[in-house]
Amino acid sequence: MQKLETETDHFDNALKGRIQKELKRYLLEKYGDVFEGIPEQGRNTSLDRIYTELLITEGESESVNNEHEVWQIETASRRKNSEENTVKHNDIFTPLPGQIKKIKTVLMKGIAGIGKTVSVQKFIIDWVEGKANQHVDFIFVLPFRVLNLIKGMQSLIGLLQNFHAAVTGIETIAFDKCKVILIFDGLDESQLPLKFNQNKQLTDPTEKASLDILLTNILKGNLLPYAFLWITSRPAAADRIPPNCVHRVIEIQGFEGAQKEEYFRKDLGDQDLADRITSHLKSSRSLYIMCYIPVFCWISATVLKNILSRAGNVKIPTTLTEMYTEFVLLQTRIKNQKYGGNESVSSSFLESDRNIILKLGQLACQHLLKSNLIFYEEDLIACGIEVKDASLYSGVCTEILKVESLSQKRKVYCFVHLSIQEFFAALHVHHLLEKNDMELLTSYFKIKLGALPGQVSLVDLIKGAVEKAVNSKNGHLDLFLRFLFGLSMESNHRLLKDFLPNTRNNSESIHKIIQHIRSLKRRDISPDRCINLIHCLVELGVHGPSLVSDIQRQASSGSVKPLSPYQCSELAYALLMSEEHLDEFDLRKYNIPENGLMRLVPVIKNSTRVL
């Protein structure tokens, strides 16, 4: 009997070794490169060469953060992180020093583009290459975006085979004798109901059930109770997993200052160019804050490398709108040179470019207003987009293909980053304004028409969009509004003349818009929405307020005038955009009326101590 057991163990180990070898080969091929743009046409780089360590901390805020993700980044930029709760990406299942707990299920939160998926990739590749976690036998990755495409009844074994078809013999693995990690990437993209309290209990990995039943039983520990689970999610969706199913919550904070510089150095391979780009970004606080997001670092590096290599006096982007305008134009030129066979294409675009950019704008806007970030083929077709054309747009659209059966294929689409969708949405709205498409514009926003009957003016449009944005509880239209303001500038309009040909002098309209924003003194506008309106003014070329220095000069003379509610928002903006951490915020220095106090809440929340 003893001999038989030994032979069986030897056979199992040999089988396990073969399957592990196949799995590692498959994972290395799938995750060994970082693709910037679509995998087929984008710029692929070895993950090990370009990877920059991201800041990951243990713990979470007391409530779910539903704010716009740019606000979350601006808050994070002011946070002083303690070294005590920092977690390395390879140690997410390892307790911190002094902790006595078993960590089986980890929930990683982080905003779009902050590096969650890249952290997953790095964890996998370090295991594949023997650098970390060598006690683990198998790692299986099941992205929620692709899980959405699976229909019908599945067993757990069948599900793993679906995702790892190149690995033969999974059904023969004795999982109870193996150390297994299951990675569920992108909980926020899941379209499953995840009925934890209603779904039946399931313990047999060979029994077929609906995908929702399978996943809830895995996450509750009924199926593969010995497996380690890693779930990634944007913050707003993190509460879809019951707290009692999670043993550790970690938050990925993105790049801090030194990490930003390291990223540019690695990505560009040119220290001098990296220093020039970093120096420029630091000169614009709002752009530098956005560099906490690795995807924005990539956009900035792509744009600024191209601009700084041009001869002559070329304007360098200083606002978000200018940066994204240059990015879209550059990606379109790259596409033309690569697929149009015309290396001379540099400043003008084909009619086909114009059509698809405007159709992508329609897709972006219609779904942004519904808070949809993922699209299917039918959504593209509804906007008149030929799927084969959309796939050419390296850096603009990404796609992931999942084969559901031998005869049916279905693809999932999304913009590379939410901010790109917001930019395209704003471009679409400006295009509708040029066409005077009252039907669509009035369906998007409640617009009070001006003096000209049957026409929408820029001022009317901006007022309608502002009303919709400031009434948003979570600010989901904040960045879209910034882009809408920025695209009103004649300089940006001129750059996009192939898509917005009716360039006109908007100086009078912009003056009216500025006056309108400054006249908004309603107390029911949230403090964050008020600060965003000042961001919008910056996109119009209105420089950040010098209110802090003005008040300091008044204080030194012994007189501080009461601030209006709008000035309180200006003060909050100035303090939040400052490079200095607010260890102490002394309200006694400022003459704050009662109706302006709420406008300073964002500063109070970001201060260590308030007097």
Secondary structure, DSSP 4 states (H G I P E B T S, - for coil): -HHHHHHHHHHHHHHHHHHHHHHHHHHHHHHSEEEES-TTTSEEEEHHHH--PPEEEE---SS---S-HHHHHHHHTT----GGGB--GGGTTSPPTT------EEEEE--TTSSHHHHHHHHHHHHHTTSS-TT--EEEE--HHHHTT--S-B-HHHHHHHH-TTSTTGGG--GGGS-EEEEE--GGG--S---TTTSPP---TTS-B-HHHHHHHHHHTSSSTT-EEEEEE-GGGGGGS-GGG-SEEEEEEE--HHHHHHHHHHHHS-HHHHHHHHHHHHTSHHHHHHTTSHHHHHHHHHHHHHHHTSSS--PPP-SHHHHHHHHHHHHHHHHHHHHS--TT-SS---HHHHHHHHHHHHHHHHHHTTT---EEHHHHHHTT--HHHHTT-TTTEEEEEEE-SSS-EEEEEEESSHHHHHHHHHHHHHHHHHHT-HHHHHHHS-----SSTT---HHHHHHHHHHHHHT-SS-TTHHHHHHHHHTTSHHHHHHTTTTS------HHHHHHHHHHHHH---TTS-HHHHHHHHHHHHHTTPPPP-HHHHHHHHHHTT--PPPPHHHHHHHHHHHHHSSS--SEE-GGGS---GGGGGGGHHHHHT-SEE-
